[in-house]
Amino acid sequence: MTNPSKYRVPKYNYADQFPDIDTVTLPALRRILLSGEYVLGPEVERFERSFSDYLGVGHTVGFNSGTDALVLALDALGIGPGDEVVTVANSFHATLQAIVRLGATPVLVDCGEQDFLIDLDQVAAAMTARTKAVIVVHLFGRSVDVSAAAELCRRSGAELIEDCAQATGARFAGVRVGTTSAAGCWSFAPAKNLAAAGDGGAVTSADADTAARLRLLRNFGQSRQNQHELLGYNSRLDALHACLLTEKLDRLDRWNAARVEVAAAYRERLTGLPVSFQAPGAPGEHVYHLFQLRTESQQVRDGLVDHLQSRGIDAVVRYPAPLHLQPAFAPLGGRAGAFPVAEALASQNLCLPIRPDLGANDIDFVCESAAEYFAGVRPAVGSG
């Protein structure tokens, strides 16, 4: 694990997220600590209402992680052994893990060359009579075409689930992601655009029955103390995390807009180098949880990462192996070459630091350092 303090341009700046820490944040946390209401309770209810209002959705149910949000969403929708769930090979481990944990059969498809997102044409081809759900992943902050995905699911009778872990605040066709499907699954882990001070998650849904089942599932299946209606989980959002999330929620759109500006500056400054970028989509569709830079080969990518880190820039590789090639999923029979786009992205992509507070001087330094590397490897595109 990297130590952000050693970097001139780190990935994260948590101090910037708490401008009122002495006057607002710490007094609120003190009040909760002294109240003894640490799990669920009024603070969690307040955040759930606020998040529902922000998104424009009927119900939010808080959990202890984004991973549990996926697991419990599948469970609440009745998905289990014998059911197929289609999702993408280009995602974080938790997307596929949730399907396997429920005993369902994952069916993987590849992603697009330009947007790096689930290929919906391949989803259509992969769906069978046993397909119970499709999980689309709004990866790196960019929204999938939710309308097209919903139409595929409507025609086949499958449930649409959105993995929104990296896309809090993103939209498709002007509508917030996570609001029009059977379930939108969210992570509030510390690295996310909207972050707790530890793990946290939620599921959003327009359906009151789904939300009611999720509330039972997260709390041991209890309708009241010691009255267990079904086999549940212990996956409850903590009040301290909910308090922080509510405080930050008012700043989220401003932070996301700043991320978009940083991404635009990177694109402008890096144009002309032998690199490419994830297609941004229409305005408002991308909130840049991560800024992906694609190189022409793994050798170039690894060299660029090493160079940037040596210059004090916290560049990293996310998902260096796609899901079907992860050892944990070897029993599923994945093989190299099955999903060529996901495999290429895993070997060619790196992430540049992107934060709402990243200033022009830091952006200049990152871009100049990248140009430095390519000047020593090959001429920039269009030169000579």
HUKATA-V884096 format. One record per pair of residues at least 24 apart in sequence whose C-alpha atoms are under 10 Angstrom apart, sorted by the first residue. I is the first residue (numbers start at 0). J is the second residue. Records with the same first field share a line. If there is no record, write none. Layout:
I: J ; J
This chain:
1: 313 ; 315
2: 313
3: 311 ; 312 ; 313
4: 311 ; 313
5: 308 ; 311 ; 312 ; 313
6: 308 ; 309 ; 310 ; 311 ; 312 ; 313 ; 314
7: 308 ; 310 ; 311 ; 312 ; 313 ; 361 ; 364 ; 365
8: 307 ; 308 ; 310 ; 311 ; 312 ; 313 ; 314 ; 351 ; 352 ; 353 ; 357 ; 358 ; 361 ; 362 ; 364 ; 365
9: 308 ; 311 ; 312 ; 313 ; 314 ; 351 ; 352 ; 353 ; 354 ; 357 ; 361
10: 190 ; 289 ; 312 ; 313 ; 314 ; 315 ; 350 ; 351 ; 352 ; 353 ; 354 ; 357
11: 189 ; 190 ; 313 ; 352 ; 353 ; 354 ; 355 ; 356 ; 357
12: 354 ; 355 ; 356 ; 357
13: 189 ; 190 ; 194 ; 196 ; 354
15: 354 ; 355 ; 356
16: 193 ; 194 ; 243 ; 246 ; 247 ; 250 ; 251 ; 254 ; 355 ; 356
17: 243 ; 246 ; 247
19: 246
23: 246
24: 242 ; 243 ; 246 ; 247
25: 243
27: 239 ; 242 ; 243 ; 246
28: 238 ; 239 ; 240 ; 242 ; 243
29: 239
30: 239
31: 238 ; 239 ; 242
32: 238 ; 239
35: 238
36: 237 ; 238 ; 239
37: 236 ; 237 ; 238 ; 239 ; 240 ; 241
38: 63 ; 234 ; 235 ; 236 ; 237 ; 238 ; 239 ; 240 ; 241
39: 218 ; 235 ; 236 ; 237 ; 238 ; 239 ; 241
40: 236 ; 237 ; 238 ; 241
41: 238 ; 241 ; 242
42: 236 ; 237 ; 238 ; 239 ; 240 ; 241 ; 242 ; 243 ; 244 ; 245
43: 235 ; 236 ; 237 ; 238 ; 239 ; 240 ; 241 ; 242 ; 244 ; 245
44: 236 ; 238 ; 241
45: 238 ; 241 ; 242 ; 245
46: 238 ; 240 ; 241 ; 242 ; 243 ; 244 ; 245 ; 246 ; 248
47: 201 ; 202 ; 203 ; 241 ; 244 ; 245
48: 245
49: 244 ; 245 ; 248 ; 249
50: 201 ; 203 ; 244 ; 245 ; 248
51: 178 ; 203 ; 204 ; 205
53: 168 ; 175 ; 248 ; 249 ; 251 ; 252
54: 167 ; 168 ; 169 ; 170 ; 174 ; 175 ; 176 ; 177 ; 178 ; 203
55: 174 ; 175 ; 176 ; 177 ; 178 ; 179 ; 203 ; 205
56: 175 ; 176 ; 177 ; 178 ; 179 ; 183 ; 203 ; 204 ; 205 ; 206
57: 178 ; 203 ; 204 ; 205 ; 206 ; 207 ; 210
58: 178 ; 182 ; 202 ; 203 ; 204 ; 205 ; 206 ; 207 ; 209 ; 210 ; 211
59: 178 ; 182 ; 183 ; 184 ; 185 ; 201 ; 202 ; 203 ; 204 ; 205 ; 210 ; 213 ; 214
60: 184 ; 200 ; 201 ; 202 ; 203 ; 204 ; 209 ; 210 ; 211 ; 212 ; 213 ; 214 ; 217 ; 235 ; 236
61: 185 ; 186 ; 199 ; 200 ; 201 ; 202 ; 203 ; 213 ; 214 ; 217 ; 234 ; 235 ; 236 ; 237 ; 241
62: 185 ; 186 ; 187 ; 198 ; 199 ; 200 ; 201 ; 202 ; 213 ; 214 ; 217 ; 218 ; 233 ; 234 ; 235 ; 236 ; 237
63: 186 ; 187 ; 188 ; 197 ; 198 ; 199 ; 200 ; 201 ; 217 ; 233 ; 234 ; 235 ; 236 ; 237 ; 240
64: 184 ; 185 ; 186 ; 187 ; 188 ; 197 ; 198 ; 199 ; 200 ; 201 ; 234 ; 235 ; 236
65: 93 ; 94 ; 162 ; 163 ; 164 ; 184 ; 185 ; 186 ; 187 ; 188 ; 198 ; 199 ; 200 ; 201 ; 202
66: 92 ; 93 ; 94 ; 95 ; 96 ; 97 ; 162 ; 164 ; 184 ; 185 ; 186 ; 198 ; 199 ; 200 ; 201
67: 93 ; 97 ; 184 ; 185 ; 186 ; 199 ; 200 ; 201 ; 202 ; 217 ; 232 ; 233 ; 234 ; 235
68: 97 ; 162 ; 164 ; 182 ; 183 ; 184 ; 185 ; 186 ; 199 ; 200 ; 201 ; 202 ; 203 ; 213 ; 217 ; 234
69: 93 ; 94 ; 95 ; 96 ; 97 ; 98 ; 134 ; 160 ; 161 ; 162 ; 163 ; 164 ; 182 ; 183 ; 184 ; 185 ; 186 ; 200 ; 201 ; 202
70: 94 ; 95 ; 96 ; 97 ; 98 ; 99 ; 100 ; 101 ; 184
71: 97 ; 101 ; 184 ; 201 ; 202 ; 212 ; 213 ; 214 ; 216 ; 217 ; 231 ; 232 ; 234
72: 97 ; 160 ; 161 ; 181 ; 182 ; 183 ; 184 ; 201 ; 202 ; 203 ; 204 ; 209 ; 210 ; 212 ; 213 ; 216
73: 97 ; 98 ; 100 ; 101 ; 103 ; 131 ; 132 ; 134 ; 158 ; 160 ; 181 ; 182 ; 213
74: 98 ; 101 ; 212 ; 213 ; 216 ; 231
75: 182 ; 208 ; 209 ; 210 ; 211 ; 212 ; 213 ; 214 ; 215 ; 216
76: 131 ; 132 ; 158 ; 160 ; 181 ; 182 ; 209 ; 212 ; 213
77: 101 ; 131
78: 102 ; 103 ; 104 ; 130 ; 131 ; 132 ; 158
79: 103 ; 104 ; 131
80: 104
81: 129 ; 130 ; 131
82: 128 ; 129 ; 130 ; 131 ; 132
83: 125 ; 126 ; 127 ; 128 ; 129 ; 130 ; 131 ; 132 ; 133 ; 157
84: 125 ; 126 ; 127 ; 129 ; 130 ; 131 ; 132 ; 133 ; 134 ; 157 ; 158 ; 159 ; 160
85: 117 ; 121 ; 122 ; 123 ; 125 ; 126 ; 127 ; 130 ; 131 ; 132 ; 133 ; 134 ; 135 ; 157 ; 159
86: 110 ; 117 ; 118 ; 119 ; 122 ; 125 ; 132 ; 133 ; 134 ; 135 ; 136 ; 160 ; 162
87: 116 ; 117 ; 118 ; 119 ; 121 ; 122 ; 133 ; 134 ; 135 ; 136 ; 321 ; 322 ; 323 ; 338 ; 341
88: 116 ; 117 ; 320 ; 321 ; 322 ; 323 ; 324 ; 337 ; 338 ; 339 ; 340 ; 341 ; 342
89: 115 ; 116 ; 117 ; 136 ; 138 ; 318 ; 320 ; 321 ; 322 ; 323 ; 338 ; 340 ; 341 ; 342 ; 344 ; 345
90: 115 ; 116 ; 117 ; 135 ; 136 ; 137 ; 138 ; 139 ; 162 ; 317 ; 318 ; 320 ; 321 ; 322 ; 341
91: 136 ; 138 ; 164 ; 317 ; 318 ; 320 ; 321 ; 322
92: 318 ; 321 ; 322 ; 323 ; 325 ; 327 ; 328
93: 162 ; 322
94: 134 ; 135 ; 136 ; 162 ; 164 ; 322
95: 134 ; 322 ; 323 ; 328
96: 322 ; 327 ; 328
98: 132 ; 134
99: 328 ; 331
103: 130 ; 131
104: 129 ; 130 ; 131 ; 331
105: 130 ; 132 ; 133 ; 331
106: 130 ; 133 ; 331
107: 322 ; 323 ; 333 ; 337 ; 338
108: 323 ; 337 ; 338 ; 341
109: 337 ; 338 ; 339 ; 340 ; 341 ; 342
110: 338 ; 339 ; 340 ; 341 ; 342 ; 344
111: 277 ; 340 ; 341
112: 277 ; 278 ; 339 ; 340 ; 341 ; 343 ; 344
113: 275 ; 276 ; 277 ; 278 ; 279 ; 280 ; 340
114: 138 ; 141 ; 142 ; 143 ; 276 ; 277 ; 278 ; 279 ; 280
115: 139 ; 141 ; 143 ; 276 ; 277 ; 278 ; 291 ; 340 ; 341 ; 344
116: 141 ; 142 ; 143 ; 144 ; 277 ; 278 ; 341
117: 143 ; 144 ; 148 ; 341
118: 143 ; 144 ; 148
119: 143 ; 144 ; 147 ; 148 ; 151
120: 147 ; 148 ; 151
122: 148 ; 151 ; 152
123: 148 ; 151 ; 152 ; 155
126: 151 ; 152 ; 155 ; 157
127: 155 ; 157
128: 155 ; 156 ; 157
129: 155 ; 157
130: 155 ; 156 ; 157 ; 158
131: 155 ; 156 ; 157 ; 158 ; 159
132: 156 ; 157 ; 158 ; 159 ; 160 ; 181
133: 157 ; 158 ; 159 ; 160 ; 161
134: 158 ; 159 ; 160 ; 161 ; 162 ; 182 ; 183 ; 184
135: 159 ; 160 ; 161 ; 162 ; 163 ; 183
136: 160 ; 161 ; 162 ; 163 ; 164 ; 165 ; 166 ; 184
137: 161 ; 162 ; 163 ; 164 ; 165 ; 166 ; 167 ; 169 ; 170 ; 176 ; 177 ; 284 ; 285
138: 162 ; 163 ; 164 ; 165 ; 166 ; 285 ; 287 ; 288 ; 289
139: 163 ; 164 ; 165 ; 166 ; 277 ; 285 ; 286 ; 287 ; 288 ; 289 ; 290 ; 291 ; 317 ; 350
140: 164 ; 165 ; 166 ; 167 ; 168 ; 169 ; 170 ; 191 ; 192 ; 255 ; 279 ; 284 ; 285 ; 286 ; 287 ; 288 ; 289 ; 290
141: 165 ; 166 ; 167 ; 169 ; 170 ; 171 ; 176 ; 277 ; 278 ; 279 ; 280 ; 281 ; 283 ; 284 ; 285 ; 286 ; 287 ; 288 ; 289
142: 166 ; 167 ; 168 ; 169 ; 170 ; 171 ; 172 ; 175 ; 176 ; 177 ; 279 ; 280 ; 281 ; 283 ; 284 ; 285 ; 286
143: 169 ; 170 ; 171 ; 176 ; 280 ; 284 ; 285
144: 170 ; 171 ; 172 ; 176 ; 280 ; 284
145: 170 ; 171 ; 172 ; 174 ; 175 ; 176 ; 177 ; 178 ; 179 ; 180
146: 171 ; 172 ; 179 ; 180
148: 180
149: 179 ; 180 ; 181
152: 180
157: 181
158: 182
159: 183
160: 184 ; 202 ; 204
161: 185 ; 202 ; 203
162: 186 ; 202
163: 201 ; 202
164: 188 ; 191 ; 192 ; 193 ; 200 ; 201 ; 288
165: 190 ; 191 ; 192 ; 193 ; 285 ; 286 ; 287 ; 288 ; 289
166: 191 ; 192 ; 193 ; 255 ; 284 ; 285 ; 286 ; 287 ; 288 ; 289
167: 191 ; 192 ; 193 ; 194 ; 251 ; 252 ; 255 ; 285 ; 286 ; 287 ; 288
168: 192 ; 193 ; 248 ; 251 ; 252 ; 255 ; 283 ; 284 ; 285 ; 286
169: 252 ; 255 ; 282 ; 283 ; 284 ; 285 ; 286 ; 287 ; 288
170: 281 ; 282 ; 283 ; 284 ; 285 ; 286
171: 280 ; 281 ; 282 ; 283 ; 284 ; 285
172: 281 ; 282 ; 283 ; 284
173: 281 ; 282 ; 283 ; 284
174: 283 ; 284
175: 283 ; 284
176: 203 ; 284
177: 202 ; 203 ; 204 ; 205
178: 202 ; 203 ; 204 ; 205
179: 203 ; 204 ; 205 ; 206
180: 204 ; 205 ; 206
181: 205 ; 206 ; 209
182: 206 ; 209 ; 210
187: 240 ; 241 ; 244
188: 240
190: 288 ; 289
191: 288 ; 289
192: 247 ; 248 ; 251 ; 252 ; 254 ; 255 ; 258 ; 286 ; 287 ; 288 ; 289 ; 354 ; 355
193: 243 ; 244 ; 245 ; 247 ; 248 ; 250 ; 251 ; 252 ; 254 ; 255 ; 288
194: 240 ; 241 ; 243 ; 244 ; 247 ; 248 ; 251
195: 237 ; 239 ; 240 ; 241 ; 242 ; 243 ; 244 ; 245 ; 247
196: 239 ; 240 ; 241 ; 243 ; 244
197: 237 ; 239 ; 240
198: 236 ; 237 ; 240
199: 234 ; 235 ; 236 ; 237 ; 240 ; 241 ; 244
200: 234 ; 235 ; 236 ; 240 ; 241
201: 235 ; 236
251: 355
252: 286
253: 355
254: 286 ; 354 ; 355 ; 356
255: 283 ; 285 ; 286 ; 287 ; 288 ; 354 ; 355
256: 283 ; 285 ; 286 ; 287 ; 355
257: 286 ; 287 ; 353 ; 354 ; 355 ; 356 ; 357
258: 285 ; 286 ; 287 ; 288 ; 289 ; 290 ; 353 ; 354 ; 355 ; 356 ; 357
259: 283 ; 285 ; 286 ; 287 ; 288 ; 290 ; 353 ; 354 ; 355
260: 287 ; 355 ; 357
261: 287 ; 290 ; 352 ; 353 ; 354 ; 355 ; 356 ; 357 ; 358 ; 359 ; 362
262: 286 ; 287 ; 289 ; 290 ; 291 ; 351 ; 352 ; 353 ; 354 ; 362
264: 359 ; 362 ; 363 ; 366
265: 290 ; 292 ; 351 ; 353 ; 362 ; 363 ; 365 ; 366
266: 290 ; 292 ; 366
267: 366
268: 362 ; 363 ; 365 ; 366 ; 367 ; 369 ; 370
269: 363 ; 365 ; 366 ; 367 ; 369 ; 370
270: 366 ; 379 ; 380
271: 370 ; 378 ; 379 ; 380 ; 381 ; 382
272: 366 ; 369 ; 370 ; 373 ; 374 ; 377 ; 378 ; 379 ; 380 ; 381 ; 382
273: 299 ; 370 ; 373 ; 377 ; 378 ; 379 ; 380 ; 381
274: 300 ; 347 ; 348 ; 373 ; 379 ; 380
275: 348
276: 348
277: 348
287: 353 ; 354 ; 355
288: 352 ; 353 ; 354
289: 317 ; 349 ; 350 ; 351 ; 352 ; 353 ; 354
290: 348 ; 349 ; 350 ; 351 ; 352 ; 353 ; 354
291: 315 ; 316 ; 317 ; 344 ; 347 ; 348 ; 349 ; 350 ; 351 ; 352 ; 353
292: 316 ; 344 ; 347 ; 348 ; 349 ; 350 ; 351
293: 343 ; 344 ; 345 ; 346 ; 347 ; 348 ; 349 ; 350
294: 343 ; 344 ; 346 ; 347 ; 348 ; 349
295: 343 ; 344 ; 346 ; 347 ; 348
296: 343 ; 344 ; 346 ; 347 ; 348
297: 343 ; 344 ; 345 ; 346 ; 347 ; 348 ; 349
298: 346 ; 347
299: 346 ; 347 ; 372 ; 373 ; 376
300: 346 ; 347 ; 348 ; 349
301: 346 ; 347 ; 348 ; 349
302: 372 ; 373 ; 376
303: 349 ; 368 ; 369 ; 370 ; 371 ; 372 ; 373 ; 376
304: 348 ; 349 ; 350 ; 351 ; 369 ; 372
305: 372
306: 368 ; 369 ; 371 ; 372
307: 351 ; 364 ; 365 ; 366 ; 367 ; 368 ; 369 ; 371 ; 372
308: 368
309: 368
310: 364 ; 365 ; 368 ; 369
311: 364 ; 365 ; 368
312: 351 ; 352 ; 361 ; 364 ; 365 ; 368
313: 350 ; 351 ; 352 ; 353 ; 365
314: 349 ; 350 ; 351 ; 352 ; 353 ; 365
315: 348 ; 349 ; 350 ; 351 ; 352
316: 345 ; 346 ; 347 ; 348 ; 349 ; 350 ; 351
317: 344 ; 345 ; 346 ; 348 ; 349 ; 350
318: 342 ; 344 ; 345 ; 346 ; 348 ; 349
319: 343 ; 344 ; 345 ; 346 ; 347 ; 348 ; 349
320: 344 ; 345 ; 346
321: 345 ; 346
